[in-house]
């Protein structure tokens, strides 16, 4: 008896590289400030700079960096949700001798 399975999937998350813990924490903080506390990009950049939080390249934040970082991070999170199973095919072969 032989079992055969064929699973076709579609995913955009295979090419996503890992982020460092520091970077993930900064992005999560920006997202929290925007979504929970309803802060705009200018307010978030002011908050980050006043708390001496630097960019990954050790620079200060401005509204453009905050806005684009949040936009890219949201797109990244959405890519993890897009995976689908398109088809599953199961075949069983049984041979009588």
C-alpha positions in Angstrom: 0.0 0.0 0.0 1.3 3.4 -0.9 0.1 6.8 0.2 0.7 9.9 -1.9 -0.1 13.5 -0.9 0.2 16.6 -3.1 -0.3 20.0 -1.4 -0.2 23.2 -3.5 0.2 26.4 -1.5 0.7 30.0 -2.3 2.7 32.2 0.1 4.4 35.6 0.1 6.0 35.0 3.4 8.8 32.8 2.2 11.0 35.7 1.2 10.6 37.6 4.4 13.8 38.0 6.3 14.0 38.2 10.1 14.3 41.5 11.9 16.5 42.1 14.9 14.7 42.3 18.3 15.6 46.0 18.6 14.1 46.9 15.3 11.0 44.9 15.9 10.5 46.6 19.3 10.8 50.0 17.7 8.3 49.2 15.0 5.9 47.7 17.5 6.2 50.8 19.6 5.4 53.1 16.6 2.5 50.9 15.7 1.2 51.0 19.3 1.5 54.8 19.5 -0.4 55.2 16.2 -3.2 52.7 16.7 -3.8 52.7 20.5 -2.9 56.3 21.3 -3.9 57.8 18.0 -0.7 59.7 17.5 0.3 61.0 14.1 3.8 60.7 12.6 5.0 64.1 13.9 3.9 63.2 17.4 5.5 59.8 17.2 8.8 61.2 16.0 8.8 63.8 18.8 8.1 61.0 21.3 10.9 58.8 20.0 13.4 61.7 19.9 12.5 62.9 23.4 13.1 59.4 24.7 16.5 59.3 22.9 15.4 56.4 20.7 17.5 56.4 17.5 16.9 54.9 14.1 18.8 51.7 13.1 21.4 54.0 11.6 21.8 56.0 14.8 19.9 59.1 13.5 17.0 61.0 14.9 13.5 60.3 13.7 11.4 62.7 11.6 7.8 62.3 10.4 8.8 60.8 7.0 10.9 58.0 8.6 8.1 57.2 11.0 5.4 57.2 8.3 7.3 55.0 5.9 8.4 52.6 8.7 4.9 52.1 9.9 3.6 51.7 6.3 6.3 49.1 5.5 5.8 47.2 8.8 2.1 46.9 8.2 2.7 45.6 4.7 5.2 43.1 6.2 2.6 41.9 8.7 0.0 41.5 6.0 2.3 39.3 3.9 2.2 36.7 6.7 -1.6 36.5 6.4 -1.7 35.9 2.7 -0.7 32.3 2.6 -3.3 29.9 1.2 -3.7 26.3 0.5 -4.9 26.0 -3.1 -5.3 22.3 -3.5 -4.8 19.1 -1.6 -4.7 15.8 -3.5 -4.6 12.5 -1.6 -4.0 9.2 -3.4 -3.9 5.7 -2.0 -2.5 2.9 -4.1 -3.3 -0.6 -3.0 -1.9 -3.5 -4.9 -3.4 -7.0 -4.8 -1.0 -9.8 -5.4 
